[in-house]
Amino acid sequence: MRTVLNDTPGMNAVAVPSLTTPLPAEAVSLSTLHPGARGVVVRVGSLSGTVSPLERRLMELGFVNGEQIEILAETRPGRDPFVVRVGQTTLALRRREAETVWVELT
């Protein structure tokens, strides 16, 4: 089941899996990954089933179900921010911004 979350006039709609669908057992948070890790986005959203404005923005940037991701680099010593490629887009994210992006490693 797919649900459209963005109905703001003038904005592109973002389709995502239903937030009530359970996460696969192999899913991990994007925020826990290290450089070189690759995976596929399975969901964006908290386990409570709500979508915050930040999570909606991440979906608009390309973090959608089925999209390929790769962690390219991280800053030392705090590992924050880190560089991630989602599809053909490269972004720098803070770990706390990526906590609710769930991926399956490939």
Order of alpha helices (4+ residues) and beta strands (2+ residues): beta-beta-beta-beta-alpha-beta-beta-beta-beta
